[in-house]
Amino acid sequence: MGNVKINFNYSYKDILVVPSSALKAKKIFVMALGLFGAYLFHTIFIYLANSINGEHVETVYTFFGMIPTTIYQFDFFYPIVVYSIGLLLALISIAIGFMAVAIIDFEAMRGNQFLSWWQALKFSLKKLSQLILSWVAIILFIGFIVLLAFLVGLIARIPYVGEFIYSLFFFFPNFIVSLFTVLAVLVLILSMLVMPAATAADRNNETFNSILETFSTIIRRPVRWILYTIYSLITAKVCGFVFAYFAFRAIQFLQISAQLGGGEKVNAILSAGAAHLPYRSELVEFTTNLFPGINFGFDIDKLFTVTTEGGVASCIMAISLVLIFLTVWGYILSIIATAQSYAFAVIRKNRDGFVIGDERPLFYKEEWVNPPIEDEESEPEDNNTTS
């Protein structure tokens, strides 16, 4: 069975079809897993930080519920550090999902469209150290420049000549170095989108390659990358809203159908599960509205018409509702991640002439329906035969 490559033109036309390309179960699933990991890290560490801050778990649960959706402010240094670690781990978890989506796309370009979600996830976990080291390298570079600026500031304190030396070298090299450092900070922020795709595309497991490709993508083709990214963000919001609307109607259909047999008990279970969740939060409102500033959306309050409390069943129902919400956002982030991997491939082809689809697949192995039969070795001639 030969390779089956997707029809990829390495142009803006490929970016236009990103919403449909992202609507694949394995892509949505790996992104939903990344979001679920981010949810766990954020929730665990925010509870831990509040405990260090002197709050009781019951009080924190009353304030946040099962899903903390607000950025909490702490009074002391240690809770801030703990909470920051949770946010960092949450971002890394989402980056794992981005890498998984990227390798699915790159393998499809190479002819392997049958890469499973489990293979993609294992690949992302294997490449995680390279991704983190790439970020750490950029952060260390920025930190080194900050240290140099600190030392330059000390020079200004030298009596008589300090002010003269600082003013003399203010434009060059101080300002020039500072300018490149600000650029590095900007690239570091934007690398949250680009770096996972650059890392997934690198076959040599070299940190420098990830950094180089990230900088080259953003700096050498900034207009293309910005336009592709803006398009992906807009379509992710619009298509995510449509997906969320169908999910809402699916829940409503299930509720009405089940109510024929279960009566108000069905509504009570659903409402009890929703009581554990912040379904009136800004995040939910953002998801159920077409676009910020446009009053066009749907109200999920219609699903929860009964005021009730439940036990274990309500917690299980709450988890089910969370999984539905993660699926919706899994598709939203799948659009963004697919757009970044497509944009990386298109820009790299436009920039260097390198075609990712010409590479051999990483996970594909040819399997013959009818394996070729090896030629049988001819029998040795009889030693007694005379010439």
Secondary structure, DSSP 8 states (H G I E B T S, - for coil): ---------SSHHHHHTHHHHH--HHHHHHHHHHHHHHHHHHHHHHHHHHHHTT--HHHHHHHHTTS--S----SSHHHHHHHHHHHHHHHHHHHHHHHHHHHHHHHHHHT-TT--HHHHHHHHHHHHHHHHHHHHHHHHHHHHHHHHHHHHHHHTTSTTTHHHHHHHTIIIIIIHHHHHHHHHHHHHHHHHHHHHHHHHH-SS--HHHHHHHHHIIIIISHHHHHHHHHHHHHHHHHHHHHHHHHHHHHHHHHHHHHHHHHTHHHHHHHHHHHTTS-TTSHHHHHHSEEETTEEEE--GGGG-------SHHHHHHHHHHHHHHHHHHHHHHHHHHHHHHHHHHHHHHHHH---GGGS--SS-----SS------------TT---
